[in-house]
Amino acid sequence: MSKWALLSNHGVTLLCLADKPEATTRELSTYLGMTERSVQRIISQLHSASYIRKEKVGRRNRYEVNHKMPIGHPLKQDKTVRHLLAELTS
């Protein structure tokens, strides 16, 4: 039987960044079971789409999730990232 998940890799990466804003791509890739390159690509896409902001702190990045962004599903157009995070982290 093939494995699948209810949340996309983008969704779980966003959740992790909300919980661990100073995590490195290596730490995230280990935790999420993805390649470092995949995590870098997802972070870049989330940043380009304004779902996260990136700030350089010394040699590391610090990420801030934009809670006002829509979750991007046609059936839940009125819900934001704030709603999603609240439901999944409570």
GUZA-67575 format. One record per residue (C-alpha): x, y, z; chain. Coordinates in pm, whole numbers, padded with zeros to 5 digits. Example, Ala and Ser with C-alpha at 12.3 -4.5 7.8 and 13.67 -1.06 7.14 Angstrom:
<milos>
<east 01230 | north -00450 | up 00780 | balo A>
<east 01367 | north -00106 | up 00714 | balo A>
</milos>
This chain:
<milos>
<east 00000 | north 00000 | up 00000 | balo A>
<east 00135 | north 00345 | up -00089 | balo A>
<east 00174 | north 00611 | up 00179 | balo A>
<east 00001 | north 00944 | up 00145 | balo A>
<east -00072 | north 01239 | up 00372 | balo A>
<east -00356 | north 01485 | up 00415 | balo A>
<east -00118 | north 01781 | up 00417 | balo A>
<east 00114 | north 01874 | up 00131 | balo A>
<east 00487 | north 01922 | up 00177 | balo A>
<east 00425 | north 02297 | up 00152 | balo A>
<east 00172 | north 02276 | up 00435 | balo A>
<east 00393 | north 02080 | up 00672 | balo A>
<east 00691 | north 02303 | up 00594 | balo A>
<east 00480 | north 02609 | up 00677 | balo A>
<east 00371 | north 02444 | up 01004 | balo A>
<east 00732 | north 02371 | up 01096 | balo A>
<east 00844 | north 02725 | up 01018 | balo A>
<east 00563 | north 02862 | up 01236 | balo A>
<east 00683 | north 02639 | up 01520 | balo A>
<east 01059 | north 02670 | up 01462 | balo A>
<east 01126 | north 03002 | up 01284 | balo A>
<east 01504 | north 02969 | up 01317 | balo A>
<east 01532 | north 02611 | up 01187 | balo A>
<east 01783 | north 02549 | up 00911 | balo A>
<east 01692 | north 02373 | up 00589 | balo A>
<east 01901 | north 02078 | up 00705 | balo A>
<east 01708 | north 02056 | up 01033 | balo A>
<east 01377 | north 02084 | up 00849 | balo A>
<east 01473 | north 01823 | up 00591 | balo A>
<east 01569 | north 01576 | up 00863 | balo A>
<east 01251 | north 01640 | up 01059 | balo A>
<east 01022 | north 01628 | up 00754 | balo A>
<east 01194 | north 01340 | up 00575 | balo A>
<east 01258 | north 01541 | up 00260 | balo A>
<east 01577 | north 01634 | up 00081 | balo A>
<east 01743 | north 01960 | up 00171 | balo A>
<east 01697 | north 02078 | up -00187 | balo A>
<east 01320 | north 02009 | up -00169 | balo A>
<east 01293 | north 02210 | up 00151 | balo A>
<east 01490 | north 02497 | up -00006 | balo A>
<east 01258 | north 02494 | up -00309 | balo A>
<east 00944 | north 02494 | up -00092 | balo A>
<east 01077 | north 02776 | up 00128 | balo A>
<east 01159 | north 02976 | up -00185 | balo A>
<east 00808 | north 02921 | up -00321 | balo A>
<east 00643 | north 03011 | up 00011 | balo A>
<east 00858 | north 03326 | up 00026 | balo A>
<east 00782 | north 03424 | up -00336 | balo A>
<east 00410 | north 03380 | up -00270 | balo A>
<east 00434 | north 03596 | up 00049 | balo A>
<east 00339 | north 03312 | up 00285 | balo A>
<east 00662 | north 03369 | up 00477 | balo A>
<east 00907 | north 03652 | up 00529 | balo A>
<east 01278 | north 03580 | up 00557 | balo A>
<east 01521 | north 03781 | up 00767 | balo A>
<east 01894 | north 03724 | up 00784 | balo A>
<east 02017 | north 03704 | up 01145 | balo A>
<east 02390 | north 03660 | up 01148 | balo A>
<east 02465 | north 03358 | up 00929 | balo A>
<east 02116 | north 03210 | up 00966 | balo A>
<east 01769 | north 03290 | up 00841 | balo A>
<east 01469 | north 03359 | up 01060 | balo A>
<east 01128 | north 03299 | up 00910 | balo A>
<east 00800 | north 03468 | up 00992 | balo A>
<east 00472 | north 03320 | up 00872 | balo A>
<east 00223 | north 03565 | up 00718 | balo A>
<east -00095 | north 03469 | up 00903 | balo A>
<east -00318 | north 03684 | up 00681 | balo A>
<east -00261 | north 03482 | up 00362 | balo A>
<east -00547 | north 03266 | up 00232 | balo A>
<east -00505 | north 02890 | up 00263 | balo A>
<east -00557 | north 02862 | up -00111 | balo A>
<east -00844 | north 02618 | up -00139 | balo A>
<east -01161 | north 02710 | up -00332 | balo A>
<east -01390 | north 02556 | up -00067 | balo A>
<east -01228 | north 02758 | up 00212 | balo A>
<east -01176 | north 03097 | up 00049 | balo A>
<east -01265 | north 03279 | up 00372 | balo A>
<east -00999 | north 03100 | up 00579 | balo A>
<east -00644 | north 03223 | up 00634 | balo A>
<east -00318 | north 03065 | up 00742 | balo A>
<east -00402 | north 03186 | up 01094 | balo A>
<east -00714 | north 02963 | up 01093 | balo A>
<east -00517 | north 02665 | up 00964 | balo A>
<east -00238 | north 02701 | up 01218 | balo A>
<east -00485 | north 02749 | up 01502 | balo A>
<east -00666 | north 02428 | up 01412 | balo A>
<east -00355 | north 02220 | up 01362 | balo A>
<east -00159 | north 02341 | up 01663 | balo A>
<east -00433 | north 02340 | up 01927 | balo A>
</milos>
